[in-house]
Amino acid sequence: MPRRRRLRKVVAPPGFRGYKPYGNRHGRKDHVDLLYEEYEAIKLADYDLLNHLEAARIMGISRPTFARIYEDARRKIARALVETREIRTSYGNARLDDSWFVCIRCHARFTLPLSIASRTCPICKSDEIKVLKDTI
């Protein structure tokens, strides 16, 4: 029996739900799912320029596990670029750093400090929000 997978810590969910290639002439193809933990690995290693050990500590996983997640993310992005496929984000095996909310009206994802009593979307001011679970 395999070991239970540990949840990977994600500081914030991606600010997008997907990317589509522009000018695709080969017709509609299947999309590539980029998991939240893969997005976080790309962000930490390539955008924040952290080494694998530092990034692994932030995500609460081992360095070899971080390297595998990072490699999977790079392969998925390369496949999407070369094969002109859409990239979509999906939750995967992650847990968010804080309590996050999603606006039902504008689909914005945000967090609110505990000191703020009103639970409204900071973008559209709608009170139609739902809580994203800590474990996704």
Secondary structure, 3 states (H helix, E strand, C coil): CCCCCCCEEECCCCCCCEECCCCCCCCCCCCEEEEHHHHHHHHHHHHCCCCHHHHHHHHCCCHHHHHHHHHHHHHHHHHHHHCCCCEEEECCCEEECCCEEEECCCCCEEECCCCCCCCCCCCCCCCCEEEECCEC
